[in-house]
Amino acid sequence: MESDVGEGEGGCWALPEGCIAEVLSLTGPRDACRLSAVSSTFRSAADSDAVWERFLPPDYRSILSRSAGGSSLLASSSSSKKRLYFSICDNPILLDDGKKICRSG
């Protein structure tokens, strides 16, 4: 059985996962990844789409629709915004016939 240090002792450990996700979404991707090691509740919150959608550009759907291969990225984003974020970081998106580039991160 996994035991998280400090869980059940009150304080931030007693916060609902949604509240923790909201706070994590106000940080950045690096902090969200680091804080996911704090506890299983933080890990679950840090992996949520609500957190990772905030790290994507607000118009990411429009950006992807203007890119070659964007439709496959949009399809994969339905499974995980975190996966989409890291996919964009690892593979910059060419827009407008290669005249522009979009990176996340």
N, CA, C and O atoms as a Tinker XYZ file with bonds, in Angstrom:
   420  protein
     1  N      0.840000   -1.171000    0.000000    73     2
     2  CA     0.000000    0.000000    0.000000    64     1     3
     3  C      0.891000    1.241000    0.000000    63     2     4     5
     4  O      1.842000    1.340000    0.775000    81     3
     5  N      0.567000    2.173000   -0.874000    73     3     6
     6  CA     1.347000    3.405000   -0.974000    64     5     7
     7  C      0.949000    4.343000    0.157000    63     6     8     9
     8  O     -0.233000    4.541000    0.436000    81     7
     9  N      1.944000    4.904000    0.791000    73     7    10
    10  CA     1.699000    5.847000    1.865000    64     9    11
    11  C      2.308000    7.187000    1.492000    63    10    12    13
    12  O      3.478000    7.259000    1.117000    81    11
    13  N      1.524000    8.241000    1.593000    73    11    14
    14  CA     2.001000    9.585000    1.292000    64    13    15
    15  C      2.271000   10.304000    2.590000    63    14    16    17
    16  O      1.399000   10.397000    3.454000    81    15
    17  N      3.473000   10.808000    2.726000    73    15    18
    18  CA     3.881000   11.520000    3.929000    64    17    19
    19  C      2.953000   12.696000    4.163000    63    18    20    21
    20  O      2.739000   13.513000    3.268000    81    19
    21  N      2.413000   12.782000    5.342000    73    19    22
    22  CA     1.610000   13.933000    5.716000    64    21    23
    23  C      0.141000   13.853000    5.349000    63    22    24    25
    24  O     -0.647000   14.662000    5.838000    81    23
    25  N     -0.263000   12.903000    4.501000    73    23    26
    26  CA    -1.675000   12.843000    4.151000    64    25    27
    27  C     -2.492000   12.499000    5.383000    63    26    28    29
    28  O     -2.094000   11.681000    6.213000    81    27
    29  N     -3.629000   13.139000    5.478000    73    27    30
    30  CA    -4.516000   12.895000    6.598000    64    29    31
    31  C     -4.207000   13.753000    7.805000    63    30    32    33
    32  O     -4.900000   13.665000    8.818000    81    31
    33  N     -3.177000   14.582000    7.718000    73    31    34
    34  CA    -2.812000   15.417000    8.855000    64    33    35
    35  C     -3.398000   16.827000    8.764000    63    34    36    37
    36  O     -3.044000   17.688000    9.569000    81    35
    37  N     -4.277000   17.074000    7.810000    73    35    38
    38  CA    -4.847000   18.404000    7.644000    64    37    39
    39  C     -4.000000   19.247000    6.720000    63    38    40    41
    40  O     -3.170000   18.726000    5.976000    81    39
    41  N     -4.208000   20.544000    6.766000    73    39    42
    42  CA    -3.460000   21.444000    5.895000    64    41    43
    43  C     -3.802000   21.210000    4.442000    63    42    44    45
    44  O     -4.947000   20.901000    4.112000    81    43
    45  N     -2.813000   21.355000    3.564000    73    43    46
    46  CA    -3.080000   21.198000    2.132000    64    45    47
    47  C     -3.445000   19.775000    1.760000    63    46    48    49
    48  O     -4.000000   19.542000    0.687000    81    47
    49  N     -3.144000   18.817000    2.630000    73    47    50
    50  CA    -3.478000   17.423000    2.343000    64    49    51
    51  C     -4.986000   17.203000    2.367000    63    50    52    53
    52  O     -5.485000   16.250000    1.768000    81    51
    53  N     -5.708000   18.075000    3.050000    73    51    54
    54  CA    -7.148000   17.911000    3.168000    64    53    55
    55  C     -7.906000   18.589000    2.026000    63    54    56    57
    56  O     -9.124000   18.444000    1.928000    81    55
    57  N     -7.209000   19.323000    1.169000    73    55    58
    58  CA    -7.867000   20.017000    0.056000    64    57    59
    59  C     -8.358000   19.014000   -0.984000    63    58    60    61
    60  O     -7.712000   17.993000   -1.222000    81    59
    61  N     -9.495000   19.305000   -1.598000    73    59    62
    62  CA    -9.967000   18.441000   -2.681000    64    61    63
    63  C     -9.006000   18.510000   -3.874000    63    62    64    65
    64  O     -8.333000   19.518000   -4.090000    81    63
    65  N     -8.959000   17.445000   -4.621000    73    63    66
    66  CA    -8.061000   17.369000   -5.776000    64    65    67
    67  C     -8.298000   18.513000   -6.762000    63    66    68    69
    68  O     -7.347000   19.032000   -7.347000    81    67
    69  N     -9.556000   18.907000   -6.950000    73    67    70
    70  CA    -9.870000   20.004000   -7.865000    64    69    71
    71  C     -9.236000   21.314000   -7.442000    63    70    72    73
    72  O     -8.801000   22.094000   -8.290000    81    71
    73  N     -9.177000   21.566000   -6.143000    73    71    74
    74  CA    -8.520000   22.787000   -5.638000    64    73    75
    75  C     -7.016000   22.724000   -5.893000    63    74    76    77
    76  O     -6.403000   23.718000   -6.283000    81    75
    77  N     -6.434000   21.565000   -5.674000    73    75    78
    78  CA    -4.996000   21.399000   -5.909000    64    77    79
    79  C     -4.705000   21.576000   -7.399000    63    78    80    81
    80  O     -3.711000   22.206000   -7.762000    81    79
    81  N     -5.559000   21.029000   -8.262000    73    79    82
    82  CA    -5.381000   21.177000   -9.707000    64    81    83
    83  C     -5.450000   22.645000  -10.108000    63    82    84    85
    84  O     -4.672000   23.100000  -10.946000    81    83
    85  N     -6.374000   23.379000   -9.516000    73    83    86
    86  CA    -6.492000   24.813000   -9.823000    64    85    87
    87  C     -5.216000   25.556000   -9.444000    63    86    88    89
    88  O     -4.734000   26.387000  -10.214000    81    87
    89  N     -4.670000   25.269000   -8.278000    73    87    90
    90  CA    -3.432000   25.915000   -7.839000    64    89    91
    91  C     -2.282000   25.523000   -8.767000    63    90    92    93
    92  O     -1.496000   26.379000   -9.170000    81    91
    93  N     -2.178000   24.243000   -9.107000    73    91    94
    94  CA    -1.104000   23.788000   -9.990000    64    93    95
    95  C     -1.196000   24.445000  -11.368000    63    94    96    97
    96  O     -0.172000   24.725000  -11.992000    81    95
    97  N     -2.402000   24.687000  -11.836000    73    95    98
    98  CA    -2.570000   25.301000  -13.156000    64    97    99
    99  C     -2.106000   26.754000  -13.177000    63    98   100   101
   100  O     -1.915000   27.329000  -14.249000    81    99
   101  N     -1.924000   27.344000  -12.010000    73    99   102
   102  CA    -1.431000   28.720000  -11.917000    64   101   103
   103  C      0.094000   28.774000  -11.859000    63   102   104   105
   104  O      0.683000   29.856000  -11.839000    81   103
   105  N      0.727000   27.608000  -11.833000    73   103   106
   106  CA     2.186000   27.558000  -11.816000    64   105   107
   107  C      2.670000   27.395000  -13.250000    63   106   108   109
   108  O      2.277000   28.174000  -14.119000    81   107
   109  N      3.478000   26.441000  -13.509000    73   107   110
   110  CA     3.972000   26.157000  -14.847000    64   109   111
   111  C      4.191000   24.675000  -14.999000    63   110   112   113
   112  O      4.105000   23.933000  -14.021000    81   111
   113  N      4.476000   24.226000  -16.214000    73   111   114
   114  CA     4.659000   22.789000  -16.440000    64   113   115
   115  C      5.744000   22.161000  -15.572000    63   114   116   117
   116  O      5.552000   21.070000  -15.036000    81   115
   117  N      6.871000   22.832000  -15.430000    73   115   118
   118  CA     7.967000   22.277000  -14.620000    64   117   119
   119  C      7.519000   22.105000  -13.165000    63   118   120   121
   120  O      7.764000   21.063000  -12.557000    81   119
   121  N      6.863000   23.130000  -12.610000    73   119   122
   122  CA     6.402000   23.036000  -11.223000    64   121   123
   123  C      5.339000   21.966000  -11.051000    63   122   124   125
   124  O      5.340000   21.241000  -10.056000    81   123
   125  N      4.429000   21.860000  -12.018000    73   123   126
   126  CA     3.387000   20.826000  -11.929000    64   125   127
   127  C      4.013000   19.434000  -11.902000    63   126   128   129
   128  O      3.579000   18.566000  -11.145000    81   127
   129  N      5.032000   19.228000  -12.730000    73   127   130
   130  CA     5.713000   17.920000  -12.741000    64   129   131
   131  C      6.429000   17.671000  -11.423000    63   130   132   133
   132  O      6.375000   16.565000  -10.885000    81   131
   133  N      7.091000   18.678000  -10.906000    73   131   134
   134  CA     7.804000   18.513000   -9.632000    64   133   135
   135  C      6.827000   18.259000   -8.486000    63   134   136   137
   136  O      7.061000   17.389000   -7.647000    81   135
   137  N      5.743000   19.012000   -8.454000    73   135   138
   138  CA     4.783000   18.871000   -7.361000    64   137   139
   139  C      4.018000   17.549000   -7.430000    63   138   140   141
   140  O      3.424000   17.127000   -6.438000    81   139
   141  N      4.027000   16.904000   -8.574000    73   139   142
   142  CA     3.341000   15.613000   -8.679000    64   141   143
   143  C      4.012000   14.549000   -7.815000    63   142   144   145
   144  O      3.426000   13.499000   -7.551000    81   143
   145  N      5.238000   14.820000   -7.378000    73   143   146
   146  CA     5.958000   13.863000   -6.523000    64   145   147
   147  C      5.594000   14.006000   -5.050000    63   146   148   149
   148  O      6.023000   13.197000   -4.228000    81   147
   149  N      4.814000   15.020000   -4.708000    73   147   150
   150  CA     4.493000   15.288000   -3.300000    64   149   151
   151  C      3.603000   14.209000   -2.700000    63   150   152   153
   152  O      3.854000   13.726000   -1.596000    81   151
   153  N      2.563000   13.835000   -3.435000    73   151   154
   154  CA     1.635000   12.827000   -2.922000    64   153   155
   155  C      0.805000   12.280000   -4.078000    63   154   156   157
   156  O      0.853000   12.807000   -5.190000    81   155
   157  N      0.065000   11.247000   -3.816000    73   155   158
   158  CA    -0.782000   10.675000   -4.868000    64   157   159
   159  C     -1.875000   11.658000   -5.272000    63   158   160   161
   160  O     -2.266000   11.693000   -6.439000    81   159
   161  N     -2.374000   12.453000   -4.337000    73   159   162
   162  CA    -3.388000   13.454000   -4.668000    64   161   163
   163  C     -2.803000   14.526000   -5.569000    63   162   164   165
   164  O     -3.436000   14.924000   -6.547000    81   163
   165  N     -1.599000   14.999000   -5.253000    73   163   166
   166  CA    -0.936000   15.985000   -6.101000    64   165   167
   167  C     -0.635000   15.381000   -7.472000    63   166   168   169
   168  O     -0.781000   16.060000   -8.488000    81   167
   169  N     -0.221000   14.128000   -7.511000    73   167   170
   170  CA     0.085000   13.476000   -8.787000    64   169   171
   171  C     -1.158000   13.404000   -9.662000    63   170   172   173
   172  O     -1.106000   13.707000  -10.854000    81   171
   173  N     -2.259000   13.009000   -9.075000    73   171   174
   174  CA    -3.500000   12.917000   -9.827000    64   173   175
   175  C     -3.938000   14.297000  -10.327000    63   174   176   177
   176  O     -4.367000   14.440000  -11.472000    81   175
   177  N     -3.827000   15.300000   -9.470000    73   175   178
   178  CA    -4.186000   16.667000   -9.862000    64   177   179
   179  C     -3.254000   17.169000  -10.961000    63   178   180   181
   180  O     -3.704000   17.801000  -11.917000    81   179
   181  N     -1.966000   16.891000  -10.829000    73   179   182
   182  CA    -0.977000   17.365000  -11.803000    64   181   183
   183  C     -1.138000   16.692000  -13.160000    63   182   184   185
   184  O     -0.700000   17.242000  -14.170000    81   183
   185  N     -1.744000   15.537000  -13.205000    73   183   186
   186  CA    -1.960000   14.841000  -14.471000    64   185   187
   187  C     -3.286000   15.211000  -15.135000    63   186   188   189
   188  O     -3.577000   14.742000  -16.236000    81   187
   189  N     -4.080000   16.038000  -14.484000    73   187   190
   190  CA    -5.416000   16.328000  -15.009000    64   189   191
   191  C     -5.371000   17.244000  -16.230000    63   190   192   193
   192  O     -4.489000   18.094000  -16.355000    81   191
   193  N     -6.327000   17.055000  -17.118000    73   191   194
   194  CA    -6.437000   17.896000  -18.309000    64   193   195
   195  C     -6.667000   19.358000  -17.949000    63   194   196   197
   196  O     -6.233000   20.253000  -18.674000    81   195
   197  N     -7.346000   19.603000  -16.838000    73   195   198
   198  CA    -7.610000   20.990000  -16.422000    64   197   199
   199  C     -6.301000   21.751000  -16.209000    63   198   200   201
   200  O     -6.208000   22.931000  -16.546000    81   199
   201  N     -5.306000   21.091000  -15.659000    73   199   202
   202  CA    -4.001000   21.722000  -15.432000    64   201   203
   203  C     -3.291000   21.949000  -16.758000    63   202   204   205
   204  O     -2.842000   23.061000  -17.035000    81   203
   205  N     -3.183000   20.919000  -17.575000    73   203   206
   206  CA    -2.375000   21.000000  -18.801000    64   205   207
   207  C     -3.020000   21.851000  -19.874000    63   206   208   209
   208  O     -2.318000   22.420000  -20.710000    81   207
   209  N     -4.330000   21.953000  -19.872000    73   207   210
   210  CA    -4.986000   22.834000  -20.849000    64   209   211
   211  C     -4.593000   24.289000  -20.601000    63   210   212   213
   212  O     -4.507000   25.074000  -21.544000    81   211
   213  N     -4.355000   24.651000  -19.348000    73   211   214
   214  CA    -3.927000   26.019000  -19.026000    64   213   215
   215  C     -2.513000   26.315000  -19.513000    63   214   216   217
   216  O     -2.161000   27.480000  -19.698000    81   215
   217  N     -1.699000   25.286000  -19.723000    73   215   218
   218  CA    -0.331000   25.472000  -20.202000    64   217   219
   219  C     -0.258000   25.562000  -21.728000    63   218   220   221
   220  O      0.741000   26.019000  -22.284000    81   219
   221  N     -1.320000   25.123000  -22.392000    73   219   222
   222  CA    -1.375000   25.224000  -23.844000    64   221   223
   223  C     -1.779000   26.637000  -24.249000    63   222   224   225
   224  O     -2.423000   27.337000  -23.468000    81   223
   225  N     -1.411000   27.071000  -25.461000    73   223   226
   226  CA    -1.879000   28.392000  -25.908000    64   225   227
   227  C     -3.407000   28.411000  -25.919000    63   226   228   229
   228  O     -4.031000   27.394000  -26.221000    81   227
   229  N     -4.018000   29.555000  -25.592000    73   227   230
   230  CA    -5.484000   29.607000  -25.544000    64   229   231
   231  C     -6.141000   29.207000  -26.863000    63   230   232   233
   232  O     -7.249000   28.670000  -26.868000    81   231
   233  N     -5.467000   29.464000  -27.972000    73   231   234
   234  CA    -6.035000   29.154000  -29.286000    64   233   235
   235  C     -5.397000   27.900000  -29.906000    63   234   236   237
   236  O     -5.262000   27.806000  -31.126000    81   235
   237  N     -5.006000   26.937000  -29.053000    73   235   238
   238  CA    -4.295000   25.769000  -29.570000    64   237   239
   239  C     -5.102000   24.997000  -30.595000    63   238   240   241
   240  O     -4.524000   24.417000  -31.513000    81   239
   241  N     -6.411000   24.973000  -30.467000    73   239   242
   242  CA    -7.232000   24.254000  -31.457000    64   241   243
   243  C     -7.115000   24.918000  -32.829000    63   242   244   245
   244  O     -6.994000   24.237000  -33.848000    81   243
   245  N     -7.150000   26.225000  -32.847000    73   243   246
   246  CA    -7.003000   26.969000  -34.099000    64   245   247
   247  C     -5.610000   26.767000  -34.683000    63   246   248   249
   248  O     -5.461000   26.581000  -35.890000    81   247
   249  N     -4.592000   26.804000  -33.829000    73   247   250
   250  CA    -3.209000   26.598000  -34.279000    64   249   251
   251  C     -3.067000   25.222000  -34.907000    63   250   252   253
   252  O     -2.487000   25.081000  -35.983000    81   251
   253  N     -3.593000   24.219000  -34.240000    73   251   254
   254  CA    -3.472000   22.858000  -34.763000    64   253   255
   255  C     -4.249000   22.685000  -36.066000    63   254   256   257
   256  O     -3.822000   21.934000  -36.943000    81   255
   257  N     -5.379000   23.369000  -36.200000    73   255   258
   258  CA    -6.161000   23.240000  -37.426000    64   257   259
   259  C     -5.433000   23.867000  -38.615000    63   258   260   261
   260  O     -5.730000   23.531000  -39.761000    81   259
   261  N     -4.478000   24.781000  -38.359000    73   259   262
   262  CA    -3.706000   25.435000  -39.431000    64   261   263
   263  C     -2.411000   24.695000  -39.746000    63   262   264   265
   264  O     -1.653000   25.125000  -40.615000    81   263
   265  N     -2.151000   23.605000  -39.062000    73   263   266
   266  CA    -0.876000   22.911000  -39.243000    64   265   267
   267  C     -1.059000   21.587000  -39.964000    63   266   268   269
   268  O     -2.118000   20.963000  -39.919000    81   267
   269  N      0.016000   21.184000  -40.632000    73   267   270
   270  CA     0.024000   19.853000  -41.235000    64   269   271
   271  C      0.100000   18.838000  -40.098000    63   270   272   273
   272  O      0.961000   18.949000  -39.225000    81   271
   273  N     -0.767000   17.881000  -40.101000    73   271   274
   274  CA    -0.770000   16.872000  -39.044000    64   273   275
   275  C     -1.478000   17.324000  -37.777000    63   274   276   277
   276  O     -1.522000   16.587000  -36.792000    81   275
   277  N     -2.027000   18.518000  -37.797000    73   275   278
   278  CA    -2.705000   19.035000  -36.609000    64   277   279
   279  C     -3.932000   18.245000  -36.214000    63   278   280   281
   280  O     -4.257000   18.141000  -35.031000    81   279
   281  N     -4.616000   17.685000  -37.203000    73   279   282
   282  CA    -5.827000   16.926000  -36.881000    64   281   283
   283  C     -5.501000   15.688000  -36.064000    63   282   284   285
   284  O     -6.274000   15.301000  -35.188000    81   283
   285  N     -4.342000   15.052000  -36.348000    73   283   286
   286  CA    -3.973000   13.877000  -35.550000    64   285   287
   287  C     -3.588000   14.291000  -34.134000    63   286   288   289
   288  O     -3.856000   13.560000  -33.180000    81   287
   289  N     -2.952000   15.473000  -33.987000    73   287   290
   290  CA    -2.637000   15.968000  -32.643000    64   289   291
   291  C     -3.908000   16.302000  -31.876000    63   290   292   293
   292  O     -4.014000   16.022000  -30.682000    81   291
   293  N     -4.879000   16.908000  -32.574000    73   291   294
   294  CA    -6.151000   17.216000  -31.912000    64   293   295
   295  C     -6.841000   15.943000  -31.460000    63   294   296   297
   296  O     -7.416000   15.898000  -30.372000    81   295
   297  N     -6.788000   14.918000  -32.281000    73   295   298
   298  CA    -7.406000   13.639000  -31.901000    64   297   299
   299  C     -6.714000   13.059000  -30.678000    63   298   300   301
   300  O     -7.373000   12.527000  -29.784000    81   299
   301  N     -5.375000   13.158000  -30.631000    73   299   302
   302  CA    -4.663000   12.622000  -29.470000    64   301   303
   303  C     -4.886000   13.479000  -28.236000    63   302   304   305
   304  O     -4.765000   12.989000  -27.113000    81   303
   305  N     -5.211000   14.760000  -28.428000    73   303   306
   306  CA    -5.444000   15.637000  -27.275000    64   305   307
   307  C     -6.700000   15.245000  -26.520000    63   306   308   309
   308  O     -6.866000   15.603000  -25.354000    81   307
   309  N     -7.586000   14.511000  -27.180000    73   307   310
   310  CA    -8.798000   14.083000  -26.475000    64   309   311
   311  C     -8.463000   13.065000  -25.392000    63   310   312   313
   312  O     -9.240000   12.872000  -24.457000    81   311
   313  N     -7.299000   12.409000  -25.517000    73   311   314
   314  CA    -6.929000   11.442000  -24.487000    64   313   315
   315  C     -6.115000   12.083000  -23.370000    63   314   316   317
   316  O     -6.211000   11.654000  -22.220000    81   315
   317  N     -5.300000   13.121000  -23.688000    73   315   318
   318  CA    -4.478000   13.730000  -22.647000    64   317   319
   319  C     -3.920000   15.069000  -23.099000    63   318   320   321
   320  O     -3.187000   15.139000  -24.086000    81   319
   321  N     -4.262000   16.125000  -22.385000    73   319   322
   322  CA    -3.706000   17.456000  -22.672000    64   321   323
   323  C     -2.227000   17.487000  -22.313000    63   322   324   325
   324  O     -1.454000   18.207000  -22.946000    81   323
   325  N     -1.825000   16.726000  -21.318000    73   323   326
   326  CA    -0.412000   16.654000  -20.960000    64   325   327
   327  C      0.386000   16.049000  -22.115000    63   326   328   329
   328  O      1.460000   16.543000  -22.460000    81   327
   329  N     -0.134000   14.996000  -22.699000    73   327   330
   330  CA     0.526000   14.366000  -23.849000    64   329   331
   331  C      0.617000   15.341000  -25.020000    63   330   332   333
   332  O      1.647000   15.413000  -25.690000    81   331
   333  N     -0.453000   16.087000  -25.267000    73   331   334
   334  CA    -0.452000   17.086000  -26.337000    64   333   335
   335  C      0.599000   18.155000  -26.069000    63   334   336   337
   336  O      1.338000   18.539000  -26.976000    81   335
   337  N      0.671000   18.637000  -24.840000    73   335   338
   338  CA     1.644000   19.666000  -24.473000    64   337   339
   339  C      3.067000   19.192000  -24.786000    63   338   340   341
   340  O      3.830000   19.902000  -25.442000    81   339
   341  N      3.416000   18.009000  -24.323000    73   339   342
   342  CA     4.765000   17.515000  -24.543000    64   341   343
   343  C      5.018000   17.162000  -26.010000    63   342   344   345
   344  O      6.151000   17.254000  -26.482000    81   343
   345  N      3.984000   16.764000  -26.723000    73   343   346
   346  CA     4.133000   16.510000  -28.149000    64   345   347
   347  C      4.486000   17.799000  -28.880000    63   346   348   349
   348  O      5.344000   17.793000  -29.763000    81   347
   349  N      3.835000   18.902000  -28.523000    73   347   350
   350  CA     4.137000   20.198000  -29.142000    64   349   351
   351  C      5.538000   20.660000  -28.745000    63   350   352   353
   352  O      6.252000   21.239000  -29.563000    81   351
   353  N      5.935000   20.411000  -27.502000    73   351   354
   354  CA     7.296000   20.772000  -27.066000    64   353   355
   355  C      8.350000   20.011000  -27.853000    63   354   356   357
   356  O      9.361000   20.580000  -28.265000    81   355
   357  N      8.110000   18.730000  -28.058000    73   355   358
   358  CA     9.093000   17.874000  -28.725000    64   357   359
   359  C      9.089000   18.039000  -30.242000    63   358   360   361
   360  O     10.107000   17.816000  -30.896000    81   359
   361  N      7.949000   18.426000  -30.798000    73   359   362
   362  CA     7.795000   18.534000  -32.254000    64   361   363
   363  C      7.119000   19.847000  -32.597000    63   362   364   365
   364  O      5.893000   19.899000  -32.692000    81   363
   365  N      7.893000   20.916000  -32.787000    73   363   366
   366  CA     7.285000   22.217000  -33.119000    64   365   367
   367  C      6.356000   22.098000  -34.323000    63   366   368   369
   368  O      6.582000   21.282000  -35.217000    81   367
   369  N      5.324000   22.908000  -34.335000    73   367   370
   370  CA     4.306000   22.839000  -35.374000    64   369   371
   371  C      4.574000   23.914000  -36.418000    63   370   372   373
   372  O      4.716000   25.092000  -36.090000    81   371
   373  N      4.640000   23.498000  -37.675000    73   371   374
   374  CA     4.787000   24.441000  -38.783000    64   373   375
   375  C      3.407000   24.898000  -39.214000    63   374   376   377
   376  O      2.504000   24.085000  -39.414000    81   375
   377  N      3.251000   26.211000  -39.356000    73   375   378
   378  CA     1.972000   26.805000  -39.737000    64   377   379
   379  C      2.113000   27.568000  -41.047000    63   378   380   381
   380  O      3.213000   27.950000  -41.445000    81   379
   381  N      0.997000   27.779000  -41.700000    73   379   382
   382  CA     0.944000   28.636000  -42.890000    64   381   383
   383  C      2.035000   28.270000  -43.891000    63   382   384   385
   384  O      2.887000   29.092000  -44.229000    81   383
   385  N      1.997000   27.038000  -44.352000    73   383   386
   386  CA     2.956000   26.524000  -45.347000    64   385   387
   387  C      4.406000   26.672000  -44.893000    63   386   388   389
   388  O      5.277000   26.977000  -45.707000    81   387
   389  N      4.672000   26.463000  -43.622000    73   387   390
   390  CA     6.035000   26.492000  -43.104000    64   389   391
   391  C      6.601000   27.878000  -42.850000    63   390   392   393
   392  O      7.794000   28.014000  -42.578000    81   391
   393  N      5.766000   28.912000  -42.933000    73   391   394
   394  CA     6.251000   30.289000  -42.726000    64   393   395
   395  C      6.309000   30.670000  -41.248000    63   394   396   397
   396  O      6.986000   31.629000  -40.877000    81   395
   397  N      5.607000   29.928000  -40.416000    73   395   398
   398  CA     5.565000   30.219000  -38.973000    64   397   399
   399  C      5.766000   28.924000  -38.204000    63   398   400   401
   400  O      5.525000   27.831000  -38.716000    81   399
   401  N      6.208000   29.070000  -36.976000    73   399   402
   402  CA     6.404000   27.910000  -36.115000    64   401   403
   403  C      5.754000   28.170000  -34.768000    63   402   404   405
   404  O      5.776000   29.293000  -34.265000    81   403
   405  N      5.184000   27.141000  -34.193000    73   403   406
   406  CA     4.559000   27.252000  -32.866000    64   405   407
   407  C      5.232000   26.249000  -31.948000    63   406   408   409
   408  O      5.360000   25.070000  -32.280000    81   407
   409  N      5.656000   26.726000  -30.800000    73   407   410
   410  CA     6.247000   25.860000  -29.775000    64   409   411
   411  C      5.527000   26.108000  -28.474000    63   410   412   413
   412  O      5.029000   27.207000  -28.227000    81   411
   413  N      5.473000   25.114000  -27.662000    73   411   414
   414  CA     4.929000   25.252000  -26.323000    64   413   415
   415  C      6.073000   24.997000  -25.368000    63   414   416   417
   416  O      6.974000   24.206000  -25.649000    81   415
   417  N      6.026000   25.683000  -24.227000    73   415   418
   418  CA     7.048000   25.408000  -23.235000    64   417   419
   419  C      8.084000   26.449000  -23.078000    63   418   420
   420  O      8.990000   26.299000  -22.259000    81   419
